[in-house]
Amino acid sequence: MWTSFFHGIQFLFVDVLFVPMDWFAKLELTNWWVANLLNWIFIIICTVAFVYWLKQLRIFAANNEDDQDTTAHSFLK
């Protein structure tokens, strides 16, 4: 009973869920840039989010709305 359960898990991950990763591994041998396209997309999204966050920090700092006091939270008092 337990062996069929673990073989089912193996089938799910190896033969179903990791098929795109196998395709990327084979693609990397021919074109590195296309194989890492997903990584580049995540890097671009994170960079855009970081720049947006820094712009918002500057806006709050310019309006003196940010609290620089070390006791800004009640648990720090």
CNS distance restraints for C-alpha pairs under 8 A (distance, minus, plus):
assign (resid   1 and name CA) (resid   5 and name CA) 6.50 0.50 0.50
assign (resid   2 and name CA) (resid   6 and name CA) 6.29 0.50 0.50
assign (resid   3 and name CA) (resid   7 and name CA) 6.03 0.50 0.50
assign (resid   4 and name CA) (resid   8 and name CA) 6.04 0.50 0.50
assign (resid   5 and name CA) (resid   9 and name CA) 6.46 0.50 0.50
assign (resid   6 and name CA) (resid  10 and name CA) 6.15 0.50 0.50
assign (resid   7 and name CA) (resid  11 and name CA) 6.09 0.50 0.50
assign (resid   8 and name CA) (resid  12 and name CA) 6.17 0.50 0.50
assign (resid   9 and name CA) (resid  13 and name CA) 6.31 0.50 0.50
assign (resid  10 and name CA) (resid  14 and name CA) 5.73 0.50 0.50
assign (resid  10 and name CA) (resid  15 and name CA) 7.66 0.50 0.50
assign (resid  11 and name CA) (resid  15 and name CA) 5.15 0.50 0.50
assign (resid  11 and name CA) (resid  16 and name CA) 6.83 0.50 0.50
assign (resid  12 and name CA) (resid  16 and name CA) 5.17 0.50 0.50
assign (resid  12 and name CA) (resid  17 and name CA) 6.27 0.50 0.50
assign (resid  13 and name CA) (resid  17 and name CA) 4.84 0.50 0.50
assign (resid  13 and name CA) (resid  18 and name CA) 5.85 0.50 0.50
assign (resid  14 and name CA) (resid  18 and name CA) 5.45 0.50 0.50
assign (resid  14 and name CA) (resid  19 and name CA) 7.17 0.50 0.50
assign (resid  15 and name CA) (resid  19 and name CA) 6.29 0.50 0.50
assign (resid  18 and name CA) (resid  22 and name CA) 6.40 0.50 0.50
assign (resid  19 and name CA) (resid  23 and name CA) 6.35 0.50 0.50
assign (resid  20 and name CA) (resid  24 and name CA) 6.26 0.50 0.50
assign (resid  21 and name CA) (resid  25 and name CA) 6.16 0.50 0.50
assign (resid  22 and name CA) (resid  26 and name CA) 6.34 0.50 0.50
assign (resid  23 and name CA) (resid  27 and name CA) 6.08 0.50 0.50
assign (resid  24 and name CA) (resid  28 and name CA) 6.03 0.50 0.50
assign (resid  24 and name CA) (resid  35 and name CA) 5.30 0.50 0.50
assign (resid  24 and name CA) (resid  36 and name CA) 7.95 0.50 0.50
assign (resid  25 and name CA) (resid  29 and name CA) 7.19 0.50 0.50
assign (resid  25 and name CA) (resid  35 and name CA) 7.42 0.50 0.50
assign (resid  26 and name CA) (resid  30 and name CA) 7.55 0.50 0.50
assign (resid  27 and name CA) (resid  31 and name CA) 6.04 0.50 0.50
assign (resid  27 and name CA) (resid  32 and name CA) 7.34 0.50 0.50
assign (resid  27 and name CA) (resid  34 and name CA) 7.63 0.50 0.50
assign (resid  27 and name CA) (resid  35 and name CA) 5.70 0.50 0.50
assign (resid  28 and name CA) (resid  32 and name CA) 4.69 0.50 0.50
assign (resid  28 and name CA) (resid  33 and name CA) 7.86 0.50 0.50
assign (resid  28 and name CA) (resid  34 and name CA) 7.57 0.50 0.50
assign (resid  28 and name CA) (resid  35 and name CA) 5.09 0.50 0.50
assign (resid  28 and name CA) (resid  36 and name CA) 7.81 0.50 0.50
assign (resid  31 and name CA) (resid  35 and name CA) 6.34 0.50 0.50
assign (resid  32 and name CA) (resid  36 and name CA) 6.26 0.50 0.50
assign (resid  33 and name CA) (resid  37 and name CA) 6.15 0.50 0.50
assign (resid  36 and name CA) (resid  40 and name CA) 6.40 0.50 0.50
assign (resid  37 and name CA) (resid  41 and name CA) 6.24 0.50 0.50
assign (resid  38 and name CA) (resid  42 and name CA) 6.38 0.50 0.50
assign (resid  39 and name CA) (resid  43 and name CA) 6.20 0.50 0.50
assign (resid  40 and name CA) (resid  44 and name CA) 6.15 0.50 0.50
assign (resid  41 and name CA) (resid  45 and name CA) 6.22 0.50 0.50
assign (resid  42 and name CA) (resid  46 and name CA) 6.13 0.50 0.50
assign (resid  43 and name CA) (resid  47 and name CA) 6.08 0.50 0.50
assign (resid  44 and name CA) (resid  48 and name CA) 6.15 0.50 0.50
assign (resid  45 and name CA) (resid  49 and name CA) 6.18 0.50 0.50
assign (resid  46 and name CA) (resid  50 and name CA) 6.05 0.50 0.50
assign (resid  47 and name CA) (resid  51 and name CA) 6.18 0.50 0.50
assign (resid  48 and name CA) (resid  52 and name CA) 6.17 0.50 0.50
assign (resid  49 and name CA) (resid  53 and name CA) 6.12 0.50 0.50
assign (resid  50 and name CA) (resid  54 and name CA) 6.23 0.50 0.50
assign (resid  51 and name CA) (resid  55 and name CA) 6.20 0.50 0.50
assign (resid  52 and name CA) (resid  56 and name CA) 6.28 0.50 0.50
assign (resid  53 and name CA) (resid  57 and name CA) 6.25 0.50 0.50
assign (resid  54 and name CA) (resid  58 and name CA) 6.30 0.50 0.50
assign (resid  55 and name CA) (resid  59 and name CA) 6.33 0.50 0.50
assign (resid  56 and name CA) (resid  60 and name CA) 6.31 0.50 0.50
assign (resid  57 and name CA) (resid  61 and name CA) 6.07 0.50 0.50
assign (resid  58 and name CA) (resid  62 and name CA) 6.00 0.50 0.50
assign (resid  59 and name CA) (resid  63 and name CA) 6.37 0.50 0.50
assign (resid  60 and name CA) (resid  64 and name CA) 6.09 0.50 0.50
assign (resid  60 and name CA) (resid  65 and name CA) 5.13 0.50 0.50
assign (resid  60 and name CA) (resid  66 and name CA) 5.73 0.50 0.50
assign (resid  61 and name CA) (resid  65 and name CA) 6.21 0.50 0.50
assign (resid  61 and name CA) (resid  66 and name CA) 5.80 0.50 0.50
assign (resid  67 and name CA) (resid  72 and name CA) 6.56 0.50 0.50
assign (resid  68 and name CA) (resid  72 and name CA) 7.41 0.50 0.50
assign (resid  70 and name CA) (resid  76 and name CA) 7.25 0.50 0.50
assign (resid  71 and name CA) (resid  75 and name CA) 7.96 0.50 0.50
assign (resid  71 and name CA) (resid  76 and name CA) 5.22 0.50 0.50
assign (resid  71 and name CA) (resid  77 and name CA) 5.44 0.50 0.50
assign (resid  72 and name CA) (resid  76 and name CA) 7.31 0.50 0.50
assign (resid  73 and name CA) (resid  77 and name CA) 7.26 0.50 0.50
